[in-house]
């Protein structure tokens, strides 16, 4: 397909297949918010609610309303997720739950603050859609809470005893970049916890480059020692290609935004001299190159879930499975790399991952995608959603790629 045809394909899949599936089956019209644990045909498997998906879905619906078409059903779906979150998803101390019952009674609190990050982007997009001042305030408040827990030493309980094996994680920085980008896109380059959104983006990109990118290994590590050194254990050697490819396209997107704006680093004064569009593009492309080589299954096709940086066995039994979301991130990363560079290899990689994904994940009968495949691409489970899968990674990919392909700019610009 040429660019116009591919854009049309992504748009039709988004608007005629994926989002109607979630509007029809996921919205909880009795209690508000969204249910994500759905069977192949959309029937409900479990009524417990993922709190971070109230934010993810709220962001997706509000973003479609803001950028595609001002459809009332999208705005009302976003409003339902926002209002359910406001009413039921905060503990008395202000931290957000991970899961609640259908009616909103608390079930589980995790040490992570990803619920806060997704609530932040949902509120920012909803504020732009509606002018709701409380939503704008909640977006900033939730991002501040995310930053506080993620980057203030001693606030978030560690996975391992910090006296024995202190560890830094890639995920907090990756999600920090994406959250700051969404707040900036919808609220402007607002200041949060002492830095502008652009300043936080600079902070996390610099940390990824300094601590997690390893030129000697040609890999991006998920966890490292505080000095950035390799922890030679199962967890320390673990690579998550999909995670790293997601980080790659966030950084490439930042390069694109800054090149378009003509500013080296809007709001990020401490890194202005280094994090210019060209440098950012180089970081993103390097991550993409390394982790495509690590992640692409040359025998069966598709993106592995986990790899070991030394090529040793991985302890997680699902290491060679093909999950939906790494393929979504790889589709975006390769397409964006091609649009920024015009390099033929990125067009070739994009076609590889696009063709494999659309040959194996979609459900031709009931719509949407299966989430979990075996290494050879056969379906592992027929469910369409759970606490981790819902209307986010797949529709975000379809939405982003459509917009990227519809832009009038020269791919090499």
C-alpha positions in Angstrom: 0.0 0.0 0.0 1.1 3.6 -0.6 0.9 6.1 2.2 -2.6 7.2 1.5 -3.9 3.6 1.2 -2.1 2.7 4.4 -3.5 5.7 6.2 -7.0 4.7 5.0 -6.5 1.2 6.3 -5.4 2.3 9.7 -8.2 4.8 10.0 -10.9 2.3 8.9 -9.5 -0.3 11.4 -9.7 2.2 14.2 -13.1 3.8 13.5 -15.0 0.8 12.0 -13.6 -2.1 14.0 -11.6 -1.4 17.2 -13.4 1.6 18.8 -16.9 0.3 18.0 -16.0 -3.0 19.7 -15.1 -1.1 23.0 -18.0 1.3 22.8 -20.4 -1.6 22.3 -19.0 -4.0 24.8 -16.7 -2.2 27.3 -18.6 0.8 28.5 -20.3 0.2 31.8 -23.6 2.1 31.4 -24.8 1.1 34.8 -21.9 2.1 37.0 -19.7 4.2 34.8 -16.2 3.7 33.5 -15.0 0.9 31.3 -14.9 -2.9 31.7 -11.9 -4.5 29.9 -12.1 -8.2 30.8 -13.9 -9.3 27.6 -14.2 -12.6 25.8 -13.7 -13.0 22.1 -17.3 -11.8 21.3 -17.2 -9.0 23.8 -19.1 -10.8 26.5 -17.9 -9.9 30.0 -15.5 -12.3 31.7 -14.9 -10.3 34.9 -16.4 -7.1 36.2 -13.5 -5.9 38.3 -12.0 -2.7 36.8 -8.5 -1.8 36.0 -7.9 1.7 37.3 -5.2 2.6 34.8 -7.6 1.6 32.0 -10.0 4.2 33.2 -7.3 6.7 32.4 -6.0 4.9 29.2 -9.5 4.6 27.8 -10.5 8.1 28.9 -7.4 9.5 27.1 -8.2 7.5 23.9 -11.8 8.6 23.7 -11.0 12.3 24.5 -8.1 12.3 22.0 -10.2 11.0 19.2 -12.8 13.7 20.0 -10.0 16.3 20.0 -8.2 15.2 16.9 -10.4 13.1 14.6 -14.1 14.1 14.9 -16.2 15.7 17.6 -18.4 12.7 18.1 -20.7 13.0 21.2 -20.3 9.3 22.0 -16.5 9.6 22.3 -16.8 12.6 24.6 -19.4 10.9 26.8 -17.3 7.7 27.0 -14.3 9.9 28.1 -16.5 11.7 30.7 -17.7 8.4 32.1 -14.1 7.2 32.7 -13.1 10.5 34.2 -16.1 10.7 36.5 -15.7 7.1 37.7 -12.1 7.8 38.4 -12.9 10.9 40.4 -15.5 9.1 42.5 -13.9 5.8 43.2 -10.2 5.4 42.3 -8.4 7.3 44.9 -7.4 6.0 48.3 -7.9 8.3 51.4 -4.2 9.2 51.2 -4.6 10.3 47.6 -2.8 7.4 45.9 -4.7 5.6 43.2 -5.8 2.0 43.3 -4.8 -0.6 40.7 -8.1 -2.4 40.7 -11.6 -1.7 42.1 -14.9 -3.6 41.8 -17.4 -2.8 39.2 -19.2 -0.5 41.6 -15.9 1.2 42.6 -15.0 -0.5 45.9 -11.2 -0.8 46.4 -9.5 -4.1 45.6 -5.8 -3.7 45.1 -3.2 -1.1 45.7 0.2 -1.5 44.0 3.4 0.3 44.7 3.5 1.6 41.2 2.0 4.9 40.1 1.1 4.1 36.5 -2.6 4.7 37.4 -1.6 8.3 38.1 0.3 8.7 34.9 -2.7 7.5 32.8 -5.1 9.5 34.9 -3.0 12.6 34.1 -3.1 12.2 30.3 -6.9 11.4 30.4 -7.6 14.5 32.4 -5.4 16.6 30.1 -7.2 15.4 27.0 -10.6 15.8 28.6 -9.7 19.4 29.8 -8.9 20.3 26.2 -12.1 18.7 24.9 -14.3 20.4 27.5 -12.5 23.3 29.1 -13.0 21.5 32.5 -10.7 23.4 34.9 -10.8 20.6 37.4 -9.6 18.1 34.8 -6.7 20.4 34.0 -5.8 20.7 37.7 -6.2 16.9 38.2 -3.8 16.3 35.2 -1.1 18.4 36.8 -1.8 16.9 40.3 -1.6 13.3 39.0 1.6 13.9 37.1 3.1 15.5 40.1 2.2 12.5 42.2 3.7 10.2 39.5 7.0 12.2 39.5 7.1 12.3 43.3 6.7 8.5 43.7 9.0 7.7 40.7 11.9 10.0 41.3 12.0 10.9 45.0 14.4 8.4 46.7 12.7 6.3 49.3 9.1 7.1 48.4 8.2 4.1 46.2 8.9 0.8 47.9 11.6 -1.0 45.9 11.2 -4.5 44.4 14.4 -5.7 46.1 16.1 -4.7 49.3 18.0 -1.4 48.4 20.7 -2.3 50.9 21.4 -5.5 49.0 20.7 -4.7 45.4 19.6 -1.2 44.6 18.1 -0.9 41.1 16.9 1.8 38.6 14.1 1.0 36.2 13.6 2.1 32.6 9.8 2.1 32.8 9.4 5.2 35.0 11.4 7.3 32.6 9.7 5.9 29.5 6.2 6.6 30.9 7.4 10.0 32.3 8.3 11.1 28.7 4.9 10.1 27.3 2.9 11.6 30.1 4.8 14.9 29.8 4.3 15.0 26.1 0.5 14.5 26.4 0.2 17.2 29.1 2.2 19.6 26.9 0.1 18.8 23.8 -3.2 19.4 25.7 -2.4 22.0 28.4 0.8 23.7 27.0 4.3 23.4 28.5 3.1 23.8 32.0 5.3 23.5 35.0 4.9 20.5 37.3 7.0 19.8 40.4 9.7 22.4 39.5 10.1 21.7 35.8 8.2 22.3 32.6 6.9 19.3 30.8 9.7 19.7 28.3 12.2 19.8 31.1 10.9 16.5 32.5 11.2 15.0 29.0 14.8 16.1 28.8 15.4 14.7 32.3 14.2 11.2 31.4 15.7 11.1 27.9 19.1 12.0 29.4 18.7 9.3 32.0 17.8 6.6 29.4 20.8 7.6 27.3 23.2 7.7 30.3 22.0 4.7 32.4 20.1 2.2 30.2 21.6 2.4 26.7 24.7 0.1 26.5 26.7 0.6 23.3 29.0 -2.3 24.2 26.0 -4.6 24.3 24.0 -2.8 21.7 20.9 -3.1 23.9 18.6 -1.1 26.2 18.4 -2.7 29.7 15.2 -2.7 31.7 17.0 -2.4 35.0 20.5 -1.3 36.1 22.5 -0.5 39.2 22.4 3.1 40.4 25.7 3.8 38.5 24.2 2.3 35.3 26.2 -0.9 35.4 24.8 -4.3 34.4 23.3 -6.4 37.2 24.4 -9.9 36.1 21.2 -11.7 37.3 18.0 -12.8 35.6 16.3 -9.4 36.1 19.4 -7.4 35.3 20.0 -9.2 32.0 16.4 -9.0 31.0 15.5 -7.2 27.7 12.0 -6.2 26.8 12.1 -5.3 23.1 8.6 -3.9 23.0 9.2 -1.7 25.9 12.4 -0.3 24.4 10.8 0.2 21.0 8.0 2.2 22.7 10.7 4.4 24.3 12.3 4.7 20.9 9.2 6.2 19.3 8.5 8.5 22.2 12.0 9.9 21.7 11.6 10.1 17.9 8.3 11.8 18.4 10.0 14.4 20.6 12.6 15.0 17.9 9.8 15.5 15.4 8.0 17.9 17.7 11.1 20.0 18.3 12.1 20.0 14.7 8.6 21.2 13.7 8.6 23.9 16.5 12.1 25.0 15.5 13.2 25.0 19.1 16.1 23.0 20.5 14.4 22.2 23.8 11.3 24.1 24.7 11.4 24.7 28.4 14.4 22.4 29.0 17.2 24.8 29.6 19.7 22.5 31.3 19.8 20.2 28.3 19.2 22.7 25.5 22.6 22.3 24.0 22.4 18.6 23.7 18.8 17.5 23.2 18.2 19.1 19.9 16.1 17.3 17.2 19.1 15.7 15.5 20.5 14.3 18.7 17.1 13.1 19.8 16.5 11.4 16.5 19.9 9.7 16.8 19.0 8.3 20.2 15.7 7.0 19.1 17.0 5.4 15.9 19.9 3.8 17.9 17.4 2.2 20.3 15.2 1.1 17.4 18.2 -0.5 15.5 19.5 -2.3 18.6 16.2 -3.6 19.8 14.8 -4.6 16.4 17.9 -6.8 16.1 17.3 -8.2 19.6 13.5 -8.6 19.3 12.6 -9.8 15.8 12.0 -13.5 15.5 13.8 -14.5 12.3 12.3 -18.0 12.3 8.6 -17.4 12.9 8.3 -13.6 12.6 7.0 -11.2 15.2 8.5 -9.6 18.3 9.7 -11.7 21.2 8.5 -10.7 24.6 11.7 -11.1 26.5 15.3 -11.7 25.6 18.5 -12.1 27.7 21.2 -9.6 26.9 23.9 -12.4 26.9 21.7 -14.8 25.0 21.2 -17.0 28.0 17.8 -18.7 29.0 15.1 -16.4 30.3 13.3 -17.5 33.4 9.8 -16.2 32.4 8.0 -19.0 30.5 6.2 -16.5 28.2 9.6 -15.1 26.9 9.0 -16.3 23.3 5.3 -15.5 23.1 4.0 -12.7 20.9 1.9 -10.1 22.8 -0.2 -7.5 20.9 1.4 -4.4 22.4 5.0 -4.8 21.4 3.8 -5.2 17.8 1.8 -2.0 18.2 4.9 -0.1 19.4 7.1 -1.6 16.7 4.6 -0.6 14.0 4.7 3.0 15.2 8.5 3.1 15.7 9.4 1.8 12.3 6.9 4.0 10.5 8.0 7.1 12.4 11.6 6.3 11.7 10.9 6.0 8.0 8.9 9.3 8.0 11.8 11.1 9.7 14.6 9.6 7.6 13.3 8.1 4.4 15.6 5.1 5.0 14.4 2.0 3.1 15.3 -0.4 6.0 12.7 1.2 8.2 10.0 0.9 5.5 11.0 -2.8 5.1 10.9 -3.4 8.9 7.5 -1.6 9.1 6.1 -3.8 6.4 7.5 -6.9 8.1 5.9 -6.1 11.5 2.7 -4.7 9.9 2.1 -7.8 7.8 2.9 -10.3 10.5 0.6 -8.5 13.0 -2.4 -8.1 10.7 -2.0 -11.7 9.6 -2.1 -13.1 13.2 -3.7 -10.8 15.8 -7.1 -9.7 14.3 -10.3 -11.6 14.9 -12.0 -11.7 11.5 -15.3 -12.7 13.0 -15.8 -10.6 16.1 -13.4 -7.8 15.5 -10.5 -6.2 17.6 -7.3 -8.2 18.2 -6.4 -11.2 20.3 -3.8 -10.2 22.8 -1.7 -13.3 23.3 -0.2 -15.6 20.7 2.3 -18.5 20.8 5.6 -18.1 19.1 4.3 -19.4 15.8 1.4 -16.9 15.8 -1.3 -19.3 16.9 -3.8 -18.0 19.4 -3.0 -18.7 23.0 -6.2 -17.3 24.6 -9.4 -16.0 22.9 -9.9 -13.1 25.3 -9.9 -9.5 24.0 -9.2 -7.7 27.2 -8.1 -8.0 30.8 -6.4 -5.8 33.4 -3.6 -5.0 30.9 -5.3 -5.1 27.5 -8.1 -2.7 26.5 -8.7 0.3 24.3 -5.2 1.8 24.4 -2.1 0.3 22.6 -3.9 -0.9 19.5 -6.1 2.2 18.9 -3.2 4.5 19.8 -1.2 2.8 17.2 -3.9 3.1 14.6 -4.6 6.7 15.5 -0.9 7.8 15.5 0.0 6.0 12.3 -3.0 7.5 10.5 -2.1 11.0 11.5 1.6 10.4 10.6 0.7 9.2 7.1 -1.8 11.9 6.5 0.7 14.7 7.2 1.7 16.7 4.1 5.4 17.0 5.0 8.1 15.3 3.0 9.1 12.0 4.7 12.7 13.0 4.6 12.2 16.4 6.2 
